[in-house]
């Protein structure tokens, strides 16, 4: 029992070192290419210097590491197990009667720990830093940015018509004011040239409100100098109206931003708000489920690395097996992209789209290890 425990810890330590080195190397390599691309884009911007480009590239480092993690575990695991097999350490251990399932528990625990830390700690850090990087990118390296660029000059919002009778939905349209830029007046959100349509649950028009200006305050829209047109097209007097809402400036901006800029812990509540406000939350649900699946995917990659690299060298074909392991990892990457596209299009359920690559990788790894152990 002591020998098995010592061997498990030894294999886990070798696996941890190889995986960490591979993660650092791949992250720096990808970030270098990202940095070069940012330099190319900054060449046409006189106000974007080297320091700004370096800052943006540095802020993107945790995000890159999060994307690279499954491949780092796969390649690091292949490297660690191949070295242990080439030195006959695993061969001797198995000849002594120690099952592969025994000494693989250490690397499996390390991979799960990598995945859990990435989901619960690195993801929140990555979201904050990536959001900052994207704001700098939009402000200095892109021709146009923000909600105006995304919505074609006008912002369209849909929300539940709560607190008013009869209840239904409200559709609000307006032009984001220049004061919405985070660098000028943080925490405030204003629309100009505002139109608001109230619809019943059966999509029957209830009223239309026109206002030159609307300000988003905590829990309500304030429509200044507004005119209400009823269903019979009669117009009311000009007045300042207060319209209840669950939206905030951050939620409006984040609904158009990448789900990667949202923390893992903030995603469930944000998804609920999006759905209540009438936004599509499919991308955010898919991202949340992918983060939930990340620890299992990391464990699957560790087992996959063992299955493709623990073949004794005397049998030959080791290079082909390792190459097949790398190819399997990229195949899972392609499968992940395909299922994500189907999930965003609504063709596949979100849970299936997010978990399919993980389940496929886990089943493949278990099949290889069962064959290896049986053989």
C-alpha positions in Angstrom: 0.0 0.0 0.0 2.9 2.4 0.8 4.6 1.6 -2.5 1.5 2.2 -4.4 0.9 5.6 -2.6 4.5 6.6 -3.2 4.3 5.7 -6.9 1.0 7.6 -7.3 2.5 10.7 -5.7 5.6 10.4 -7.9 3.6 10.1 -11.1 1.3 12.9 -10.0 4.4 15.2 -9.4 5.8 14.3 -12.8 2.5 15.0 -14.4 2.0 18.3 -12.6 5.5 19.5 -13.7 5.0 18.6 -17.3 1.5 20.0 -17.5 2.5 23.3 -15.8 5.5 23.7 -18.1 3.3 23.0 -21.2 0.6 25.4 -20.0 3.1 28.2 -19.5 4.9 27.5 -22.8 1.7 27.3 -24.9 0.2 30.4 -23.2 3.3 32.5 -23.9 3.5 31.2 -27.5 -0.2 32.1 -28.2 0.1 35.4 -26.4 3.2 36.2 -28.5 1.2 35.8 -31.7 -1.6 37.8 -30.2 0.9 40.6 -29.2 2.2 40.6 -32.8 -1.3 41.0 -34.2 -2.1 43.8 -31.8 1.2 45.6 -32.9 0.1 45.3 -36.5 -3.3 46.8 -35.8 -1.7 49.6 -33.6 0.7 50.6 -36.4 -2.1 52.6 -38.0 -3.1 54.3 -34.7 -0.7 57.1 -33.6 -2.3 57.2 -30.1 -1.7 53.5 -29.5 1.8 53.0 -28.3 3.9 49.9 -27.3 2.9 50.2 -23.7 -0.8 50.1 -24.6 -0.4 47.0 -26.8 1.6 45.3 -24.1 -1.1 46.1 -21.5 -3.8 44.6 -23.7 -1.8 41.5 -24.4 -1.0 41.1 -20.7 -4.6 41.5 -19.7 -5.6 38.7 -22.1 -3.1 36.2 -20.6 -5.5 34.5 -18.2 -8.1 34.1 -20.9 -5.5 32.5 -23.2 -4.4 30.2 -20.4 -8.0 29.1 -19.9 -8.5 28.3 -23.5 -5.2 26.4 -23.7 -5.7 24.4 -20.5 -7.2 21.2 -22.0 -4.5 20.9 -24.6 -1.8 21.7 -22.0 -3.1 18.8 -19.9 -3.2 16.5 -22.9 0.3 17.4 -24.2 1.8 17.6 -20.8 0.3 14.2 -19.9 1.6 12.6 -23.0 5.1 14.0 -22.3 5.1 12.8 -18.7 3.7 9.3 -19.4 6.0 8.9 -22.4 9.1 9.7 -20.3 7.9 7.3 -17.5 7.3 4.6 -20.1 10.6 5.1 -21.9 12.5 4.8 -18.7 10.6 1.6 -17.9 9.3 3.0 -14.6 5.7 2.3 -15.4 6.6 -1.0 -17.0 8.3 -2.1 -13.7 5.4 -0.9 -11.7 2.8 -2.8 -13.7 5.1 -5.9 -13.6 5.1 -5.6 -9.8 1.3 -5.9 -9.8 0.3 -2.3 -9.5 -2.7 -1.6 -11.7 -2.7 1.4 -14.1 -5.9 2.6 -12.4 -3.9 2.9 -9.2 -1.1 5.2 -10.2 -3.3 7.1 -12.6 -5.4 8.4 -9.6 -2.7 11.0 -8.8 -2.6 12.6 -12.3 -6.4 12.4 -12.4 -6.6 14.3 -9.2 -4.1 16.9 -10.5 -6.1 17.3 -13.7 -9.4 17.7 -11.8 -7.7 20.3 -9.5 -6.5 22.2 -12.6 -10.0 22.2 -13.9 -11.7 23.3 -10.7 -9.2 26.1 -10.1 -9.6 27.3 -13.7 -13.4 27.3 -13.4 -13.8 28.9 -9.9 -10.7 31.2 -9.7 -9.1 31.8 -13.1 -12.4 32.3 -14.9 -13.5 35.3 -12.7 -10.0 36.8 -13.0 -10.0 36.2 -16.7 -13.4 37.8 -17.2 -12.4 41.0 -15.4 -9.1 41.4 -17.2 -10.6 40.4 -20.6 -13.3 43.0 -20.2 -10.7 45.6 -19.5 -8.6 44.5 -22.5 -11.7 44.7 -24.8 -12.5 48.2 -23.6 -9.0 49.3 -24.4 -9.1 47.6 -27.7 -12.4 49.2 -28.6 -11.2 52.6 -27.4 -7.9 52.7 -29.2 -7.6 50.0 -31.9 -11.0 49.8 -33.5 -12.7 52.4 -35.7 -16.0 52.2 -33.9 -17.2 50.5 -30.8 -19.7 50.0 -28.0 -23.5 49.6 -28.2 -23.9 52.1 -31.1 -21.6 50.1 -33.4 -23.2 46.8 -32.4 -26.8 47.9 -32.8 -26.3 49.9 -36.0 -26.7 53.3 -34.4 -29.7 52.5 -32.3 -30.0 50.3 -29.2 -33.0 48.0 -29.0 -34.0 46.5 -25.7 -36.8 44.2 -24.7 -37.9 43.6 -21.1 -40.7 42.3 -19.0 -43.5 44.9 -18.5 -43.7 44.4 -14.7 -45.3 46.7 -12.3 -47.8 48.0 -14.9 -51.3 46.9 -15.8 -52.0 45.1 -18.0 -48.7 43.2 -17.9 -46.9 42.3 -21.1 -43.6 43.3 -22.7 -41.9 46.6 -23.4 -39.6 47.3 -26.4 -37.4 50.4 -26.0 -35.3 51.9 -28.7 -32.9 54.9 -28.6 -29.5 56.2 -29.4 -26.8 55.7 -26.7 -25.5 59.1 -25.6 -21.9 60.0 -25.7 -21.9 60.2 -21.8 -22.3 56.4 -21.8 -18.5 56.0 -22.5 -17.0 54.5 -19.4 -14.1 56.9 -19.5 -16.3 59.9 -19.2 -19.2 59.2 -16.8 -18.9 55.7 -15.3 -22.1 54.2 -13.9 -24.6 56.3 -15.9 -26.5 55.3 -19.0 -28.6 57.7 -21.2 -30.6 57.3 -24.4 -31.7 60.0 -26.7 -34.5 60.0 -29.4 -36.3 57.3 -27.4 -39.3 55.3 -28.4 -41.0 52.8 -26.1 -43.7 50.3 -27.2 -45.8 48.5 -24.6 -47.3 45.2 -25.9 -49.8 42.9 -24.2 -49.1 39.2 -23.6 -50.8 38.5 -26.9 -48.6 41.0 -28.7 -51.4 43.6 -29.0 -50.2 47.2 -28.9 -51.1 49.0 -25.6 -49.2 52.3 -25.9 -46.3 54.1 -27.5 -44.2 56.6 -25.6 -41.9 59.1 -27.3 -39.3 61.0 -25.4 -36.2 63.0 -26.3 -34.2 61.6 -23.5 -34.3 58.6 -21.1 -32.0 58.0 -18.1 -31.5 54.6 -16.5 -31.6 54.9 -12.7 -31.5 52.0 -10.2 -34.7 50.0 -10.9 -36.3 52.3 -13.4 -36.1 54.3 -16.6 -36.9 58.0 -16.4 -38.3 59.3 -19.6 -38.1 63.0 -19.7 -40.6 65.3 -21.4 -42.3 62.2 -22.8 -45.6 61.9 -24.7 -47.8 58.8 -24.5 -49.8 57.6 -27.5 -52.6 55.2 -26.4 -54.0 52.3 -28.5 -56.6 54.6 -30.0 -53.8 57.0 -31.1 -54.8 59.7 -28.7 -51.9 61.6 -27.3 -51.4 62.6 -23.6 -49.7 65.6 -22.2 -46.0 66.0 -21.9 -44.6 64.7 -18.6 -41.7 62.8 -17.0 -42.5 59.1 -16.7 -40.9 56.4 -14.6 -40.8 53.0 -16.1 -39.7 49.9 -13.9 -36.8 47.8 -15.1 -34.4 45.2 -13.9 -31.7 46.3 -16.3 -28.5 48.1 -15.3 -25.8 49.8 -17.5 -23.5 46.8 -16.9 -26.1 44.3 -17.8 -27.0 46.2 -21.0 -23.4 46.4 -22.0 -22.6 42.8 -21.1 -25.6 41.5 -23.0 -23.8 42.6 -26.2 -20.4 41.6 -25.0 -18.7 38.2 -25.1 -19.8 35.8 -22.3 -16.1 35.3 -21.6 -16.1 38.8 -20.0 -18.5 37.5 -17.3 -17.4 35.7 -14.1 -18.4 32.1 -13.6 -20.1 33.1 -10.3 -22.1 35.9 -12.0 -23.3 34.0 -15.0 -26.4 32.2 -13.4 -27.9 35.4 -12.1 -27.1 37.3 -15.3 -28.7 34.6 -17.4 -31.9 34.9 -15.3 -31.9 38.6 -15.8 -31.3 38.3 -19.6 -34.2 35.9 -20.0 -36.5 38.0 -17.9 -35.6 41.1 -20.0 -36.3 39.2 -23.3 -32.6 38.8 -24.4 -31.3 35.5 -25.8 -29.1 33.9 -23.1 -28.0 30.9 -25.2 -24.4 32.0 -25.6 -24.1 32.7 -21.8 -25.8 29.3 -20.9 -23.4 27.6 -23.3 -20.4 29.3 -21.7 -21.6 28.5 -18.2 -22.1 24.8 -19.1 -18.6 24.7 -20.7 -17.1 26.0 -17.5 -18.9 23.4 -15.5 -17.6 20.7 -17.8 -14.0 22.0 -17.7 -12.9 19.9 -14.7 -14.3 16.7 -16.3 -12.7 17.6 -19.6 -9.4 18.1 -17.9 -9.7 14.7 -16.3 -10.6 13.2 -19.7 -7.5 14.7 -21.2 -5.3 13.3 -18.5 -6.7 9.8 -19.1 -6.5 10.3 -22.9 -2.8 11.2 -22.5 -2.2 8.0 -20.5 -4.1 5.8 -23.0 -2.1 7.1 -25.9 1.4 7.2 -24.3 1.7 4.2 -21.9 2.3 1.7 -24.6 5.7 -0.1 -24.0 8.4 1.0 -26.4 9.4 -2.5 -27.2 6.1 -3.1 -29.1 7.0 -0.3 -31.5 4.6 2.3 -32.9 5.0 4.7 -30.0 5.4 7.8 -32.2 2.2 6.8 -34.1 0.4 6.4 -30.8 1.5 9.8 -29.5 0.6 11.4 -32.8 -2.8 9.8 -32.6 -3.2 11.3 -29.1 -2.5 14.8 -30.4 -4.8 14.2 -33.3 -7.6 13.1 -30.9 -7.1 16.3 -28.9 -7.6 18.4 -32.0 -10.5 16.3 -33.0 -12.2 17.0 -29.7 -11.4 20.7 -30.2 -13.1 20.6 -33.6 -16.1 18.7 -32.1 -16.4 21.4 -29.4 -16.6 24.2 -32.0 -19.1 22.3 -34.1 -21.4 21.5 -31.1 -21.1 25.1 -29.9 -22.3 26.4 -33.3 -25.2 23.9 -33.2 -26.0 25.0 -29.6 -26.0 28.7 -30.4 -28.2 28.0 -33.4 -30.7 26.1 -31.2 -30.2 22.9 -33.1 -28.8 21.1 -30.0 -29.8 21.5 -26.4 -27.3 23.8 -24.6 -26.3 21.0 -22.1 -25.6 18.5 -24.9 -23.6 21.0 -27.0 -21.4 21.9 -24.0 -20.9 18.4 -22.6 -20.6 16.4 -25.8 -16.9 16.9 -26.4 -16.2 16.1 -22.7 -18.2 12.9 -22.7 -16.7 11.8 -26.1 -13.2 12.4 -24.8 -13.9 10.6 -21.5 -15.4 7.5 -23.3 -12.5 7.3 -25.7 -9.9 7.5 -22.9 -11.7 4.9 -20.8 -11.9 2.6 -23.9 -8.2 2.9 -24.5 -7.2 2.3 -20.9 -9.5 -0.7 -20.6 -7.9 -2.2 -23.8 -4.4 -1.4 -22.5 -5.0 -2.9 -19.1 -6.7 -5.9 -20.6 -3.8 -6.4 -23.0 
